[in-house]
Amino acid sequence: MGVDIEQVYELPEMDDVAALYFSAQDCKALNQLSGSAQQRRFFELWTALEAMGKRLGLGLAEAGEASGNRSARVWHDHLETGWLVAVAV
């Protein structure tokens, strides 16, 4: 199991980070959103990546490469205002 908890906040370099770690399909879907919806989706993708990396014992870049393997399930929940948790099992 892997767990990641992040505070959702405005990230000016969101596009650059997404391009480095997310799939082309995820980046395209992310770019179709704006404002708080885009911010929320970015952190859903980010926490899923972190949780999956922890589950598999991989770093972020390696987890990004392995993210096409959807054999694991990732569960998200919004905690207190501004916090998001992802659990990969």
C-alpha positions in Angstrom: 0.0 0.0 0.0 1.1 3.6 -0.7 -0.3 6.8 0.8 0.2 10.4 -0.1 -1.3 13.5 1.5 -1.0 16.9 -0.1 -2.3 20.4 0.5 -4.0 21.7 -2.6 -2.7 25.1 -3.5 -2.0 27.4 -6.5 1.1 26.1 -8.2 2.4 28.5 -10.9 4.6 25.8 -12.5 1.8 23.3 -12.7 2.1 22.8 -16.5 5.8 22.2 -16.3 5.5 19.7 -13.5 2.6 17.9 -15.3 4.7 17.7 -18.5 7.5 16.0 -16.6 5.5 13.4 -14.6 2.1 12.8 -16.2 1.1 10.9 -19.3 0.3 12.9 -22.5 -3.3 11.8 -22.0 -3.5 13.1 -18.5 -1.8 16.4 -19.5 -4.3 16.9 -22.3 -7.2 16.3 -20.0 -5.7 18.6 -17.4 -5.3 21.4 -19.9 -9.0 21.2 -20.8 -9.8 22.4 -17.3 -9.2 25.7 -15.6 -9.1 27.4 -12.3 -9.9 25.3 -9.2 -11.1 22.3 -11.3 -7.6 22.2 -12.9 -5.9 22.7 -9.6 -7.9 19.9 -8.0 -7.3 17.5 -10.9 -3.6 18.2 -10.9 -3.3 17.2 -7.2 -5.5 14.2 -7.7 -3.0 13.0 -10.4 0.0 14.0 -8.3 -1.2 12.2 -5.1 -2.1 9.1 -7.2 1.4 9.2 -8.7 3.1 9.6 -5.3 0.9 6.9 -3.7 1.6 4.5 -6.6 5.3 5.1 -6.4 5.3 4.4 -2.7 3.2 1.2 -3.2 5.7 0.0 -5.9 8.8 1.2 -4.2 9.6 3.6 -7.1 10.7 7.2 -7.5 8.4 9.7 -9.1 9.9 9.3 -12.6 9.7 5.5 -12.4 6.2 5.7 -11.0 5.2 7.9 -13.9 6.5 5.3 -16.4 4.7 2.6 -14.5 1.4 4.6 -14.2 0.1 3.0 -17.4 -0.3 -0.2 -15.3 -3.7 0.2 -13.9 -3.6 -3.0 -11.9 -3.6 -1.1 -8.7 -6.5 0.9 -7.4 -6.1 4.5 -6.1 -8.7 5.9 -3.7 -9.0 9.7 -3.1 -10.6 11.6 -0.3 -10.7 15.3 0.5 -9.8 15.9 4.1 -10.1 19.2 5.7 -10.4 22.1 3.3 -7.4 22.2 1.1 -6.1 18.7 1.7 -6.2 15.6 -0.4 -5.2 12.0 0.4 -4.6 9.2 -2.0 -4.2 5.5 -1.1 -2.9 3.0 -3.7 -3.6 -0.7 -3.0 
